[in-house]
Amino acid sequence: MNDRFLAAEPKFRIRARYTDTTITVYQAYRPGIGLAAARDGRFPGEWKRDRMTWIFSAPTAR
C-alpha cells in the first residue's frame, strides 16, 4: 500500500442504508451491551447515555 491511500482513508465511517424518506444507521456495541439489549429489548445498566453519538442530516436541494 502507498502512503497516499492510507492518508485518504477516514478514521471513522458511518454505515447506513437510506431511501428518499429514511436513514437507518448501524451501531456496534460491545457484546455485553449488544447481547443484553437484543435479548431484553432495552439497554443494560452499563450502557451510558452520555456516550451517544448524534448524527444530523442537512437538508438537500431537490
N, CA, C and O atoms as a GROMACS GRO file, in nm:
protein
  248
    1MET      N    1   0.084  -0.119   0.000
    1MET     CA    2   0.000   0.000   0.000
    1MET      C    3   0.088   0.124   0.000
    1MET      O    4   0.197   0.125   0.057
    2ASN      N    5   0.039   0.227  -0.065
    2ASN     CA    6   0.117   0.350  -0.063
    2ASN      C    7   0.063   0.446   0.043
    2ASN      O    8  -0.051   0.432   0.087
    3ASP      N    9   0.145   0.543   0.081
    3ASP     CA   10   0.107   0.637   0.188
    3ASP      C   11  -0.011   0.724   0.150
    3ASP      O   12  -0.090   0.763   0.237
    4ARG      N   13  -0.026   0.756   0.022
    4ARG     CA   14  -0.138   0.841  -0.019
    4ARG      C   15  -0.271   0.771   0.007
    4ARG      O   16  -0.367   0.834   0.051
    5PHE      N   17  -0.278   0.643  -0.020
    5PHE     CA   18  -0.402   0.569   0.004
    5PHE      C   19  -0.434   0.566   0.153
    5PHE      O   20  -0.549   0.589   0.191
    6LEU      N   21  -0.336   0.540   0.237
    6LEU     CA   22  -0.360   0.535   0.380
    6LEU      C   23  -0.404   0.669   0.435
    6LEU      O   24  -0.491   0.674   0.522
    7ALA      N   25  -0.346   0.777   0.387
    7ALA     CA   26  -0.383   0.910   0.435
    7ALA      C   27  -0.526   0.946   0.395
    7ALA      O   28  -0.591   1.023   0.464
    8ALA      N   29  -0.574   0.891   0.284
    8ALA     CA   30  -0.708   0.924   0.235
    8ALA      C   31  -0.817   0.846   0.309
    8ALA      O   32  -0.934   0.885   0.304
    9GLU      N   33  -0.781   0.739   0.378
    9GLU     CA   34  -0.881   0.659   0.449
    9GLU      C   35  -0.929   0.732   0.573
    9GLU      O   36  -0.846   0.777   0.653
   10PRO      N   37  -1.060   0.746   0.592
   10PRO     CA   38  -1.111   0.813   0.712
   10PRO      C   39  -1.088   0.728   0.837
   10PRO      O   40  -1.084   0.605   0.829
   11LYS      N   41  -1.073   0.794   0.950
   11LYS     CA   42  -1.054   0.723   1.076
   11LYS      C   43  -1.184   0.653   1.118
   11LYS      O   44  -1.180   0.541   1.169
   12PHE      N   45  -1.296   0.718   1.097
   12PHE     CA   46  -1.426   0.662   1.134
   12PHE      C   47  -1.517   0.661   1.012
   12PHE      O   48  -1.504   0.745   0.924
   13ARG      N   49  -1.607   0.565   1.008
   13ARG     CA   50  -1.704   0.556   0.899
   13ARG      C   51  -1.843   0.536   0.958
   13ARG      O   52  -1.858   0.479   1.066
   14ILE      N   53  -1.942   0.584   0.888
   14ILE     CA   54  -2.080   0.561   0.928
   14ILE      C   55  -2.140   0.461   0.829
   14ILE      O   56  -2.137   0.484   0.708
   15ARG      N   57  -2.192   0.353   0.880
   15ARG     CA   58  -2.258   0.252   0.797
   15ARG      C   59  -2.408   0.278   0.803
   15ARG      O   60  -2.465   0.287   0.912
   16ALA      N   61  -2.472   0.292   0.688
   16ALA     CA   62  -2.614   0.322   0.686
   16ALA      C   63  -2.676   0.276   0.555
   16ALA      O   64  -2.609   0.261   0.454
   17ARG      N   65  -2.806   0.256   0.561
   17ARG     CA   66  -2.888   0.237   0.441
   17ARG      C   67  -2.983   0.354   0.436
   17ARG      O   68  -3.024   0.406   0.540
   18TYR      N   69  -3.019   0.397   0.316
   18TYR     CA   70  -3.108   0.512   0.308
   18TYR      C   71  -3.200   0.502   0.187
   18TYR      O   72  -3.169   0.436   0.088
   19THR      N   73  -3.313   0.570   0.199
   19THR     CA   74  -3.408   0.587   0.090
   19THR      C   75  -3.438   0.736   0.082
   19THR      O   76  -3.372   0.816   0.148
   20ASP      N   77  -3.536   0.773   0.002
   20ASP     CA   78  -3.575   0.914  -0.006
   20ASP      C   79  -3.636   0.964   0.125
   20ASP      O   80  -3.637   1.085   0.150
   21THR      N   81  -3.686   0.873   0.209
   21THR     CA   82  -3.757   0.917   0.330
   21THR      C   83  -3.696   0.869   0.462
   21THR      O   84  -3.733   0.920   0.567
   22THR      N   85  -3.603   0.772   0.458
   22THR     CA   86  -3.547   0.720   0.583
   22THR      C   87  -3.397   0.701   0.574
   22THR      O   88  -3.340   0.686   0.466
   23ILE      N   89  -3.333   0.703   0.690
   23ILE     CA   90  -3.193   0.666   0.704
   23ILE      C   91  -3.184   0.569   0.821
   23ILE      O   92  -3.229   0.600   0.931
   24THR      N   93  -3.125   0.451   0.797
   24THR     CA   94  -3.104   0.354   0.903
   24THR      C   95  -2.955   0.344   0.928
   24THR      O   96  -2.879   0.307   0.838
   25VAL      N   97  -2.912   0.377   1.049
   25VAL     CA   98  -2.771   0.378   1.085
   25VAL      C   99  -2.743   0.257   1.173
   25VAL      O  100  -2.821   0.225   1.262
   26TYR      N  101  -2.631   0.190   1.148
   26TYR     CA  102  -2.593   0.072   1.223
   26TYR      C  103  -2.488   0.110   1.327
   26TYR      O  104  -2.389   0.175   1.295
   27GLN      N  105  -2.509   0.068   1.450
   27GLN     CA  106  -2.419   0.100   1.561
   27GLN      C  107  -2.368  -0.031   1.622
   27GLN      O  108  -2.447  -0.122   1.648
   28ALA      N  109  -2.239  -0.040   1.644
   28ALA     CA  110  -2.182  -0.158   1.708
   28ALA      C  111  -2.164  -0.133   1.858
   28ALA      O  112  -2.128  -0.023   1.899
   29TYR      N  113  -2.190  -0.235   1.937
   29TYR     CA  114  -2.173  -0.229   2.082
   29TYR      C  115  -2.087  -0.347   2.126
   29TYR      O  116  -2.078  -0.448   2.056
   30ARG      N  117  -2.025  -0.334   2.241
   30ARG     CA  118  -1.954  -0.448   2.300
   30ARG      C  119  -2.054  -0.560   2.321
   30ARG      O  120  -2.173  -0.534   2.341
   31PRO      N  121  -2.009  -0.686   2.317
   31PRO     CA  122  -2.102  -0.798   2.335
   31PRO      C  123  -2.186  -0.790   2.463
   31PRO      O  124  -2.304  -0.824   2.460
   32GLY      N  125  -2.128  -0.744   2.573
   32GLY     CA  126  -2.204  -0.735   2.698
   32GLY      C  127  -2.322  -0.641   2.688
   32GLY      O  128  -2.423  -0.662   2.755
   33ILE      N  129  -2.310  -0.538   2.607
   33ILE     CA  130  -2.419  -0.443   2.588
   33ILE      C  131  -2.513  -0.490   2.476
   33ILE      O  132  -2.634  -0.493   2.494
   34GLY      N  133  -2.456  -0.525   2.362
   34GLY     CA  134  -2.537  -0.564   2.246
   34GLY      C  135  -2.621  -0.688   2.269
   34GLY      O  136  -2.739  -0.690   2.233
   35LEU      N  137  -2.562  -0.791   2.327
   35LEU     CA  138  -2.637  -0.915   2.350
   35LEU      C  139  -2.750  -0.895   2.451
   35LEU      O  140  -2.861  -0.944   2.431
   36ALA      N  141  -2.721  -0.821   2.559
   36ALA     CA  142  -2.826  -0.794   2.658
   36ALA      C  143  -2.938  -0.710   2.598
   36ALA      O  144  -3.055  -0.734   2.626
   37ALA      N  145  -2.904  -0.611   2.518
   37ALA     CA  146  -3.006  -0.526   2.455
   37ALA      C  147  -3.093  -0.606   2.359
   37ALA      O  148  -3.215  -0.589   2.357
   38ALA      N  149  -3.032  -0.694   2.280
   38ALA     CA  150  -3.109  -0.777   2.187
   38ALA      C  151  -3.198  -0.875   2.263
   38ALA      O  152  -3.312  -0.899   2.223
   39ARG      N  153  -3.148  -0.931   2.369
   39ARG     CA  154  -3.224  -1.029   2.447
   39ARG      C  155  -3.339  -0.964   2.524
   39ARG      O  156  -3.450  -1.017   2.526
   40ASP      N  157  -3.313  -0.849   2.588
   40ASP     CA  158  -3.410  -0.788   2.679
   40ASP      C  159  -3.493  -0.676   2.616
   40ASP      O  160  -3.592  -0.631   2.675
   41GLY      N  161  -3.454  -0.630   2.496
   41GLY     CA  162  -3.528  -0.523   2.431
   41GLY      C  163  -3.502  -0.386   2.492
   41GLY      O  164  -3.579  -0.292   2.468
   42ARG      N  165  -3.396  -0.373   2.569
   42ARG     CA  166  -3.357  -0.244   2.628
   42ARG      C  167  -3.208  -0.251   2.662
   42ARG      O  168  -3.150  -0.360   2.672
   43PHE      N  169  -3.149  -0.135   2.678
   43PHE     CA  170  -3.007  -0.132   2.712
   43PHE      C  171  -2.985  -0.169   2.858
   43PHE      O  172  -3.066  -0.133   2.943
   44PRO      N  173  -2.877  -0.241   2.888
   44PRO     CA  174  -2.848  -0.276   3.027
   44PRO      C  175  -2.792  -0.156   3.104
   44PRO      O  176  -2.761  -0.053   3.045
   45GLY      N  177  -2.780  -0.171   3.235
   45GLY     CA  178  -2.734  -0.062   3.321
   45GLY      C  179  -2.596  -0.009   3.288
   45GLY      O  180  -2.568   0.108   3.314
   46GLU      N  181  -2.509  -0.093   3.229
   46GLU     CA  182  -2.374  -0.046   3.197
   46GLU      C  183  -2.370   0.048   3.076
   46GLU      O  184  -2.268   0.114   3.053
   47TRP      N  185  -2.478   0.055   2.998
   47TRP     CA  186  -2.486   0.145   2.883
   47TRP      C  187  -2.499   0.288   2.933
   47TRP      O  188  -2.581   0.315   3.021
   48LYS      N  189  -2.420   0.379   2.878
   48LYS     CA  190  -2.418   0.518   2.923
   48LYS      C  191  -2.476   0.610   2.816
   48LYS      O  192  -2.424   0.618   2.705
   49ARG      N  193  -2.584   0.680   2.850
   49ARG     CA  194  -2.648   0.773   2.758
   49ARG      C  195  -2.553   0.886   2.716
   49ARG      O  196  -2.560   0.934   2.603
   50ASP      N  197  -2.464   0.927   2.806
   50ASP     CA  198  -2.374   1.038   2.774
   50ASP      C  199  -2.264   0.999   2.676
   50ASP      O  200  -2.184   1.084   2.637
   51ARG      N  201  -2.258   0.873   2.634
   51ARG     CA  202  -2.160   0.831   2.535
   51ARG      C  203  -2.221   0.816   2.396
   51ARG      O  204  -2.157   0.762   2.306
   52MET      N  205  -2.344   0.863   2.378
   52MET     CA  206  -2.410   0.852   2.248
   52MET      C  207  -2.346   0.945   2.146
   52MET      O  208  -2.287   1.047   2.181
   53THR      N  209  -2.359   0.908   2.020
   53THR     CA  210  -2.314   0.992   1.910
   53THR      C  211  -2.438   1.036   1.833
   53THR      O  212  -2.523   0.954   1.798
   54TRP      N  213  -2.446   1.165   1.807
   54TRP     CA  214  -2.560   1.219   1.733
   54TRP      C  215  -2.519   1.241   1.589
   54TRP      O  216  -2.411   1.293   1.562
   55ILE      N  217  -2.606   1.202   1.497
   55ILE     CA  218  -2.581   1.220   1.354
   55ILE      C  219  -2.693   1.308   1.301
   55ILE      O  220  -2.811   1.275   1.314
   56PHE      N  221  -2.654   1.420   1.242
   56PHE     CA  222  -2.752   1.514   1.189
   56PHE      C  223  -2.744   1.514   1.037
   56PHE      O  224  -2.635   1.502   0.980
   57SER      N  225  -2.857   1.526   0.975
   57SER     CA  226  -2.864   1.531   0.829
   57SER      C  227  -2.901   1.672   0.786
   57SER      O  228  -3.001   1.728   0.832
   58ALA      N  229  -2.821   1.727   0.699
   58ALA     CA  230  -2.851   1.860   0.646
   58ALA      C  231  -2.955   1.847   0.535
   58ALA      O  232  -2.955   1.747   0.463
   59PRO      N  233  -3.043   1.945   0.520
   59PRO     CA  234  -3.141   1.940   0.411
   59PRO      C  235  -3.069   1.937   0.276
   59PRO      O  236  -2.963   1.998   0.259
   60THR      N  237  -3.126   1.867   0.182
   60THR     CA  238  -3.067   1.860   0.049
   60THR      C  239  -3.153   1.936  -0.050
   60THR      O  240  -3.275   1.945  -0.034
   61ALA      N  241  -3.090   1.990  -0.150
   61ALA     CA  242  -3.163   2.061  -0.256
   61ALA      C  243  -3.228   1.958  -0.347
   61ALA      O  244  -3.167   1.856  -0.380
   62ARG      N  245  -3.347   1.984  -0.386
   62ARG     CA  246  -3.417   1.892  -0.478
   62ARG      C  247  -3.441   1.960  -0.610
   62ARG      O  248  -3.499   1.900  -0.700
   0.00000   0.00000   0.00000
